[in-house]
């Protein structure tokens, strides 16, 4: 049985580690915050806590990384920055396999594959889909790029975390990430479009559950509507299965791949600005279905199920909006700007959204001066 190392015990990593332990795999883990509740839970399941990524590699036959973005994965695997001399490859030996299950740039996966090959280490990029629900249930879809023989060697490890029928070898190193970014493009656009349409329906007087039932049985039905939107938006909890922050990151990667290959991605760009607006209002650590919140605030309605025990959250919406005005890139503010533009403002180009990515919830967009009387907002892209 393979000795497994795991780095990155977050919303996804914690249940993945627990499922590896349930399947009987010896497990060594590393976490920068070992005091975290998730880390303690994994250690309580008889995992060994290591002091560095290098120590994980020294104790393992396969090391899995599940981290936020390309720089974190490269730091931990290659031993860069704070991990200098303490990376996975610093403790590697010939025959070790490194499996990155994060969602990162395909180009980063290829760099990691080349670096590993130079040390006699196998590398697979194996991003997942299914969110925290799939991670808890051990039913993740896993799309794997890399050597087919290594994939087969590690199939029992993957099977502890994912559905056997959805563990798929998709091609060479980097191809797993390409397939994942295609999925994330569709996920982000479909969720945003579905919620926007539901806001329209509610504003026009239609019942949320009735719309969901009819659309679900019609040509507009989709997985987003049937699962995370129903579970998190309709209930008003927005408990994160997948952070808004991370979907913004994934859509940035989608756009980066499109730029690299000269593929125009108009819908991805518009969707990303919608999620940016939600993040700028403080919903970055909420589920990505919170993309509906700025739309709700703009229209004065809420997409909530009458079956929900949560009840009305209009007062909460207002109070939360108030708490985040310092970081606001509000659609409502955009509407105010559009209706009160100064006489010397000739075109919408004077109201372009910031070109740089917001680097986190609460990052303040650029102010265009007192004559503009507010923020320049990404929703201009929608007019």
Number of C-alpha atoms within 10 A of each C-alpha: 10 15 16 24 31 30 26 23 25 19 19 22 25 22 23 27 34 26 23 22 18 11 14 13 20 17 26 26 30 22 19 13 11 16 9 12 13 20 24 14 15 24 18 11 15 13 23 17 20 20 14 21 31 23 21 29 31 20 20 24 19 24 27 26 26 25 22 17 17 18 14 19 26 20 18 25 29 22 20 16 14 10 19 13 17 23 25 29 23 20 20 26 16 12 12 22 24 27 25 26 23 25 28 27 21 23 17 18 27 20 14 24 22 15 17 23 13 10 15 15 19 21 27 30 31 32 25 26 19 18 18 20 16 20 25 21 15 22 22 26 23 27 24 30 29 23 15 15 9 13 21 12 12 16 15 17 20 22 20 22 26 26 16 17 10 15 21 16 19 19 15 16 24 25 24 27 29 23 17 24 24 13 14 21 23 17 17 26 18 18 22 24 14 20 23 16 13 22 24 16 16 19 16 10 10 13 16 20 16 11 15 21 13 12 16 15 11 10 8 11 15 16 13 19 22 14 11 22 26 20 19 20 25 23 21 23 15 23 18 19 21 21 22 26 24 17 21 26 21 25 25 19 23 25 22 14 18 14 12 10 9 10 11 11 14 11 15 20 18 19 26 27 23 26 28 29 28 28 30 27 27 25 26 25 18 21 23 30 31 29 29 25 26 24 23 23 17 14 15 13 18 23 26 24 21 14 11 13 9 13 12 15 14 14 9 10 17 11 11 14 19 12 13 17 15 14 19 26 30 26 26 18 17 20 14 13 18 14 9 11 17 12 6 7 12 9 9 12 9 12 20 16 18 14 9 8 14 18 14 15 21 19 17 17 19 15 12 14 9 7 10 17 15 18 24 23 26 24 22 18 15 9 5
